């Protein structure tokens, strides 16, 4: 029986009853480490109705989390079709609906418990968002446990929880035990309670561990939980300590076969003793975990770095022996242990594979993390692999992270190595990306220079994919500077060459450029090209290109005041970018959403959205300019004093791009501000600058 947990347990059981009646929901179990979230959930599982199927999955403190880790843990028990899709690394567009169908077909009530969501990967966060918006119509209960202290306003999980429908979300917050409860536990253990509450502050894990120590006087209780765990470990047999030390190197649950592979079949009795002592837990499938993550971390702290590396190496070797059909699910764990073993050769082999797997699932932040792990050993890589690692990390980080200086440096490193290898195609590719990166930072001249260099480099090659994409990049820059005839000419050249080569990606990119140029120039055919660009990007899983298609198409719709189309594209685009870790693109689209609200006269809403974008740190200049322009304009219209200052900042930043779309709207807004202030001279000066 758990002390002082009657209300949280009652809330969970009530949510399960509602789910059984067809009114599913999401329950968030909050609490700091050690408050007994897992113990509460196990008590709930034991008290739930018999027809209630409870499935468990864990997020783990790996260097880079497993994509969809909790779902992987429960997939085989949940539904064989879901398990098969996971094993083939199916895209979320196939996997998530299959999971939804499995839950709809399930008999009785299904409870999905995702433990330690503060460590969740982005694919799992997308799954929570997907299920959380649909669970109210199912006989399903989604339970998410998380450490309160590991969450802040910028944590990705915080954003996901904010997207869930409030009506179907319940929050269960665990509190520390009261002094009376701590005293009761001490009395049950035959120990003095003097000072125990002060030392533990009512944290159940701390209390239990300290009461389990051999000290007979509370005055001699160790002054940190680590010391308490170490004290207990010191009284175990060498064999039991071996089990716990090996277990400590592996975050999350450990399969029985893996323990046997590492320690031999004879360890079963030792494992049983650790379970009997309350040090380990065994779930229904036989998988083992520490009774608490803090105990694992404290045990790990005992181990020397050399022993940790040795154990990591043994674990990775054991994981490498699994059948090929199961290997993909273990990639993230293998990278974690190869890195822990400081085995550069193994990391260089495995991390790129894990990165590609994560990217296919839309977890671009995890992909960048895997590649960053590989780059720790880049000096051990042959030149071609080294260049590719810099290039791939720059791509994934460019999608998911806001570290543009490091990304640009990685592109230059890749170019330097490719030049040594005389890989003109790769030089051109990275020059194109440098053009785009500098464009995003509002550095127009550098963007044009790198685009020209890319064309110059690849035109030495026979007509091929890099030549076609270089043409399309040139088209893109012409389009951005409103040189529409040139944009269409270069874009059509790119499309023609791409079609001869069968290059879908280049066709998608060039169709976007030509379609946007035609729509801005008010010529026929633009919408059709943009629709084709978006459809092809989505069909072929080209996440970055799809985001760009949503961006340009939505902007054209806003400018044309086709508000219905704009609202649809913006809603779809923001959701798509959020789901696939495309953070910069998502913020840019939010800026356009603010512009749409402004055009519709929803000034307060526009200002709120725009201010949210401006609050994001390290966002490249071009990506926040739409929001900044809207924020300045609506504040002028609302009579707020800082409106003109914001517009002046937007004008100064926009001028560095040299793009009319960044400059003209700001001059018009400054003209409006002058008119409202009855400053005719200032307004006339702005209009004069707009004359051809």
N, C-alpha and C positions, 0 to 999 in steps of 0.2 A: 504494500500500500504506500503510495506516495504522499508525503506530507504537504499540506497547503496547496494541493493541485486540483482540488475538487472542481473549482469554477472553470479552469482551462479544459479539464477533461470533459466536463459537461458541455462546454461550447463545441468541442470536437464531435462528441456523440450526437448533439443536436444537428450539427451540419450534416453528419452522415444520415440521419433520419430524413432531413430535407432532400438529400440526394436520392435516397431510396424512393421517395415520392415523386421523383422526376424533376426536382429543382436543385440541380447541382450547383456547386460553387467552389470558390478558392478560399482556403484558410491559410493565413500567414502566421506562422509561429515565430515570434520574436523573442530574443533573449540573449544576454551576453554569454560568452563561453562558460560552461560549467553549471548553468542553471537547470539543466535536465531536460532539454528539448527532446532528445532522443528517448529518454526514459518515459517522458509523457506520451510520446507517440507509440511506444511499445505498449504502454498501459492502455491506450486507446485501441490499438489493434487487438489486444486480448479481450476487451470489453465490447467490441463492435458486434453487430448481429452476425449470425452464422453465414448468411448469404452475402455478406460483405467481403469482397476479395480485396485484400490489402497488398499492394506491390511497392517495393522499396527501390530507390535509386539514390546514388550519391554523387555530389560534386566533390572534387578532390583538390588538394593543395599541390597539384603538380606544377612544375615550372611553367608549363603551358597546359591548360585544362584539356581533357578529352572532349572533342565535339560530341554533344548529346550524351554525355556520360551517364546521367540518371536513366535515360531511356535505354541505353545499351545494357545497363544492369538488369532491367526488368523485361526486356523485349521478348525473350523466349517464353516467359511465363504469361506475357500479355497476349501475344498473337504471333503465330508463325510467319504470317505475311509481313508484318512490321519488322520482325527479326531479319527476314530475308532482304528487305529493302535496306536495312541498316548495314548488313554485311556487304552489299554492293555499293554502298555510299551513295544511295539515291538522293537526289536533290530534295530540298524541303517541299517543293511544289508537288512532289509525288509522295513523300514520306508522311507529311503532316495529315493530308486528307485520308491516307490509309489508316493512320492511327485513330483519327476521328471516326472512321467507319467501324474499326474494331471496337471502339467504346460504345458506339450506337448498337452494335450487334450483341454485345456482352449481356449475359444473363445476370440478374442481380445487380448489386451496386459495386462499382469499382472505385477504390481509393488509390490514387497515385501519390506516393510520398517522395518528394524531391528534397533530400537533406543537404544542408550547408550551401544554400543558394548564393551566399556571398562569394563563393568560388566558382560560380557558374560560367561556362563558356557562352559565347554569343549565340551559337546555334540553340543551346538550351533556353536562353532568354527569349529567342524568337518562338520556340515551341511553347513556352509559358504564355507569351502574348497571344499566340494562336489559340491555344486551348482555353485560356482564361476568358476570351471573348465569346466562346461557344459553349462553355461548360454548363451554363444555366439551363440548357435544354436537354441535358444528359443526366443519366443516373450515375454520375461520376463526381467524385470529390478530389480536388487537387490540393494537396497540402505542401506548403513550402516552408522549410525551416531556415532560419538565417540568424547570424550574429548581428545584433543591433550595432555594436561598436565598429563593425567593418563596413557599415553603410554610411554614405554621406550624400549630399545633394547631387554630386556628379557621378555617383556609382551607376553603372549601366542598369543594375537591377532596380534602382530607384525610379528610373525613367520607365521601365517596363511596368512596374506596379502602378505607376500613375496612369498608364494606358488602359488598365483593366476596368471594366464597368463596376462602379462602386456598389451597385445593388447586389452583386453576387460575390463580394469579397468580405470575409470576416477576419478580424485580427485578434490573435491570442497572444498576449504579452506576459511572459513569465517574469516574476519578481523574485528577489532573493528571499530565503527563508527568514522568518521572524526570529527574534531572540528566543522566544518560547519554543519554537520548533528545533532550533539548534540545541537548546538545553535538553529537550526530549531525546534527541539522537545521542547526545553525550551520555545521558543516563542509561539508554539502552545498551551502549557500548561499555558501560561500567567505568566511565571516565569523568573527570571533572570538567565542567563547562566554563570554568573561570577563564576569561580572556578569549574564549574560542570564537565568539561572535565578532569581537573586535578584530581578530586576526583575519577571519574569513569573510566578514561582512555578509554572512548568510549565504554565500555561494555553496550550493549543495555538494559540488565536486570537491571543493577545497575542504569542506567540513568532513566529508567521508574519508578523503585521503589522510587528513590529519588524525582522525580517529583510528585509522587503520595502522598508524605508525606504532612502534613499540614504546614510545615515550609514555611514562606514567604520570607525568606532571605537565599540566598545560603550560606552565612557565617555560618548559623546555621544548615546546612545540617548535619545529623548524619555522623560520620566518619567511619562507617562500614555498610555493607549491612544488617547485622543482626539487627542493631538498626533501619534501615529504615523499615524492615519488621515488627519488633515489634511495631514500632510507628503506622504503619497502622493497625495492629491487635488490638491495644488498642482502636481504634475508631469504632470497629465493635460491633454489639449487642452480648450479651452473647451467644445467640443461634448460631450465625454465627461462633463465636470463637469455640464453642463446635464442630461444624462440621469440622472446619479446624484442631483442635487438634486431633480429632479421625482420620482424614485423614492422618495427619502427621506421625502416627505410622506405616503406611503401605507404603513401597516403591512401586513405580510403580502405575499402575491403580487400581481403586477400583470399583467393580461391584455395580450396583444400589441396588441389593438385600442385599448386605453386609452392605451398609450404612443404609438401612431400618432396618435390623436386629439389628444393633448397636444403632441406634438413634430413631427408630420408624418411622411409615409412615408419621407423621406430619412434618418430617424434609425436605420433598420435597421442600417446599417453601423456607426454609433456604438455601438449596443447590442451588436453582435457583438464589437466591440473590447473593450467592458467585460466581456463574458463571457470572451473570450480572456485578458484580464488577470487573471481570477480574482476580479473585483470583484462580478460578478453571476452568478447561476445561472439556467439555463433548464430547466424541467421538460419532461416528455414532451408536454404540451399547449401548450408555448411560453410559459407564464406565467413571469414573471421575479421573482426575489427577490434581495436582497442576500445575499452569501455568508454573512453573519452579521448578526444583529439589532444587535449592538453597532456594526457599521460603519454601519448605517442611522442609528442614534441619533447617532453622532458626526458624520455628514454633515449631519443635520438641525440639529445644534447650530451649524453654520457659518452658517446662514441667518438673516438679520435677521427680526424679527417681521413687518415689512411684506411681505417676500418670501414668508414662510410663508403669510400671509393670501392673497396673490395666487395662489400655487400651489394652496392649498386651494380657492379660488373656481373656478379652472380645472378642477380635478378634479371638483368637484361639478357644474359645468355639463356636462362630458363624460358623467358618469354619468346625468344627467337625460335624455340623448338616447337611451338604450337603449329597445328595444321594450317595450310595456306588459306583455307576458308575462314579462319578466325583471325588471321594475322592483321587485317586492316583495322580491326577494333582495338588492337593493342599498340598501334603506332605511337600515339602520344605518350603512353607509359614507357615504351622502349626508348624514346628520345629523352624522356625525363631521367631514366636510369643510366643511359649512355652518357648524358651530361654530368650526372652525379658521379659517374666513374671516371670522369675526365678522359673519356675515350674519344679523342677527336675523330679518328677514322670512322668509328661507328656513328657518331653524330652526323658527320658529313654524308654518310650513306642514308640515314633514316630521316633526318630533319626535313630535307626537301620533299620526301614522300609524304610526310605528315602535313607539311604546309600545303601541298596540292590537295590532299584530302580535305583539310579544313577550308580551303578556298572554294572547293566544289560545294561545300555545305553552306557557303555564304559567311563563314567565320573568318573574315579577312584579318581581324586583329590577332587571332590565334595563329593564322598563317604567318603573319609578320613576326610573331614571337618565336615560332619554330625556326624561321630563317635567321633571326637574331642569335639564337642558340648556335646555329651552324657557323655564323660569322665569327663567333669566339675562336673558332679553329681554322679560320680562312687561310692562315699562313701555312697550314698543312695541306691545303687543297692544291691540285694542279691548276694551272692558270685558267683554263677554260671553265672549270667548276667555280673558281674564285670569282671570275667575272660574272658568271650566271647568278651566283648567290647575291652579289651586290645588286645586280639588276632586278632579281626577283624580290628581294627585300624592299627595294625602292618602290616597286610596283605595289606590293601589298601594303606597305606603310603609307604610300601615297593615297590609298583608298581609305584606310582606317585610322591613321594617326595624323597628328598635326605638328610634325617635326620637320618642317620643310628644309631647314639648313642641312640636317643630316641626310635627308632624302636626296637633295641636290648633290651633296658630297659623294653619296653612294653612286649616283649616275656618273659622275666624273671619274670615280675609281674604276667603274666598269668600262668606260670609254678608254681609259689609259691601257687597261689590260687587253681589250679587244684590238686596240691599235697594234700592240706588240704581236698579236696573233693574226693581224691583217684581215680581220673580220669586218669588212666594210658594211655588210648588212646590219651587224649589231651596233656599229658606230652610229649609223643612221637612225636606228631605232632609239637609242639613248639620247641622241641629239633632239629627236622629236619630243621626247618626254621632258627634256630640259626646257624646250620651248614652252610646253604646257605649264610646267611648274613655275617658270618665271611669269607667264601670263597670269596665273592664279595669284601671284604676289603683286600684280599690278605693274610689272616691269616690262612695259610694251616693247621698247627697243630691243632688249635682250631676247624677248620671245621671238621677235621677227628674225633676229640674227641667227638664233639656233635653228629656226625653221629653214632659213636659207642654207645654212651649213648642212642640214640633213639632206636637202635636195641635191646640193653640190656633191656630197659624198656618194649617195646611192646612184646618181646618174652615171657613175663610172661602171655600174653593174649592168648586166643584161636586164631587160624588163622583168621585174619580179615583184613579190609582195612588198618589200621595203620601198621600192620605187613608188608603187601605187599609194602606200600610206604616206609617204613624204609629199606626194602631190596633194593628198587629202588634207594634210596638215597645213600646207600653203593655202588651200581653199578655206580652211577654217579661219586663219588669221585675216584673210581678205574679208570674209563674212563679218567678223567681229569689228572690223574697221569700216563697215558699210560700203566696201568696194564690191558691190554685188555682181557686176559683170565678171570681174576677175574671179570671184568666189565660185561662180557657176562654171566658168571655163575650166578652172583647175579641178573642181569637183567632178565634172563630167569626164575629164581625162582619167581621174582616179577610178571612177566607176567603170569606165570602158576597160581599163587594164585589169581591174579586180575581177570583172566578169570573165575575161579571157583566162585568168589564172584560177578561177573558182574560189576567190578569197572573200568569204562572207564578211569577215570583220571589217575589211577596208570598205566594202560596199555599204555596210551599216554606217560607218563614220562619214563617208562622203555624201550619202543620201541625207544625213542630218545637216551637213553644211549647205548643200544645194537647196534643200527644203526650207531651211531657215532663211536663206538669202531671198528665195522667191516670195516667202510670206512677208518678210519685212519690206520687200520692194513692191508688194501688192501685185504680184504676177501669179498667173494660174499654175497649179501643179505642186505648190509648196506643201499643202496639207497632206496630200497623198504620199509624198516622199517621206515626210516626217512619220506618218503612220507606218509606212513600210520599215523605216529604220528602227522604230520602237519595237514592232512586232518581231523582226528578225533578231534583235538584241535579246529579247525575252526568250525567244524560241531556242537560241543557241547558248543561253546562260552567260551572255557577255554583260556582266553586272555594271561595269564602268560605262559602257556605251549606252546601256539602258538608262542609267541615271542621267547621262548627257542628253539623251533623246527626251526624257521627261522634262528636263530643265529648259531646253530650247523651245520645245513644243508648247509648254505651259506659258513661257514668256510671250510667245507669239499670240497665244490666245488672250492673255491679259491685255496686251497692247491693242489687239483687235476688238477688245471688249466683248469677246465671246465668253461670258462669265460661266455659263454652264460647262463648257468644255474645259475652261481653266480650272474650275473647282474639281472636276473629276481627275484631271491630270495631276494637279497638285496633291490631292489626297492620295492617289495611287503612288505617285513619285516619292512623297515623303515616307510613306509606309515601306516602299521598296528599299529606299536608301537606308532607313533605320534597320530593316531586317538584315541587310547585307553589310553592315558596318561601314557604310559610305558616309562618314560623318560630315565632311566638308560639303558634299553635294546636298545632304539633307538640310544643312543650315542655309545654303544658297536658295533652295526651294522654299524654305520657311520665309526668307526675305521676299520671294515672289508672292507667297501667300499673303504677307503683310501688304504688298502692293495691291493685290486683288481687293483686300478689305478696304484699302484707302480709296480705290476706284469706285467701290460700292457705297462710299460714305460712312463706313464703319470705322471711324477714326480711332476711337479708344481701343478697339480690338486690334487694329493695325499697329498702334503704338506698342501694345503689350507684346505682340508677336515679334516685332522688330527689336524691342529692347531685349527680349530673350536671346535673340541671335547675337546682339552686341555684347551680351554678358559672357559669351563663350570665349575663353582665352585661346590665344595662338591661332585663331582662324585666319587664313590667308586673306589679304586685303580685298581681292576681287570677290571672294566668297561672302564678305559681309557688306559690300557696297550697296546692293539693293536694299538691305535692311536699314542701313545708315541713311540712305536717301529718303526712304519712306518715313523714318523716325523724325528727321528734320522737317519734312514737308508737313506731316500731320501736327507736329508741335507748333509750327507757324500758324496753321489753320485754327488750332485750339487756343492761340494767344499765349502760348508758353514762351518764356523769355529765352530759352536756350535753343530754340528752333533754328535761328539764323546761324548760330555757331556750328551746329551740327551740319548744316548745309555747306558752310564754308569748308569744313573738314572733308565732307564728301566730294566737294569740287576739287580740293587740293589733291586728294587721293585719285580721283577719276582722271585728272589731267595726266598723271604719270602713265596711264594705260594708253592714252592717245585714241581711245575708242569713243565715238560719238554717243553710244548708248550709255556710257558712264558720265558723260559731260553734259549733253543737251538737256536731259531731264532735270539736272541740278540747276542749270542756268534758268530754266523755266520756273523752277520752284523759287529761286532767288528773285526773279522778276515778280512773282506773285507776292513774295514777302515784302518787296519794296512797295508794291501797289497798296498792300494792306497797311503799310506804315506811312502811306502818302508821300513816299520819297520818289518822286517822278524821275529825278536825275539818275538814281541808282537803277531803276527799272529800265530806263532807256539805254543805259550803258550795257546791261546784260543782253538786251535784245540786239543791240548793235553788234556785239560779239558773235551772235548767232547768224548774222548775214553771211551768205556764201562769199 
